[in-house]
Amino acid sequence: SLAMTGYEKYRPDRGLVANLRQTDLGGRMQYPFVRRNFREYAAACQQAAVTIANSEFTGGRLADLFDVEAPVIYPPIDPDAYRVPYAPDGSITMVNPRAECKGLDMLLDIADALPDERFLVVGSINPARLRDRVHQTANVTHWRWRDDMRKVYASSRLVVVPSRYEEPFGRVAAEAMV
């Protein structure tokens, strides 16, 4: 995960003062750890025989952050594991809302604005306040995680990925396109 490198809080090209100015209090307090962590990621990428990216986006980030060329090998997706008939009367669906950065709050705002539409949220939900909001919103149904995603996609007319996070690949979008 590129987010684990700490690049949002530390970039060597910025310098100490600029790094400290651009981050929050937590980033300032953790600065020595974040700097060391970023440098360890850089060393690992540069010393590896091959660094592989799972998308063009990730490859570009690796080049930008760590000055390495990373060939792209996309995650394998078996179309037969996801192919279902289109459901024109299905729900507007979000899969894997496990953290705030995945954008569940945006989907819930849309659900509030479109009370006549049906929404489906699939997977674990954190934090608890978002989980509570899902369960209190009349036009939103929550399913726990499914190993077989065909039922999810067969129940959906539209799958949304309202992420606020730089998704390294975006598997749900690729699966839904099948």
Secondary structure, DSSP 8 states (H G I E B T S, - for coil): -GGGGTTTT--TTT-HHHHHHHS-HHHHHTHHHHHHHHHHHHHHHHHSS---BSSHHHHHHHHHHH-----B------GGGT-----TT-EEEEE---SGGG-HHHHHHHHHH-TTS-EEEES---SHHHHHHHHH-TTEEEE---S-THHHHHTEEEEE---SS--SS-HHHHHHH-
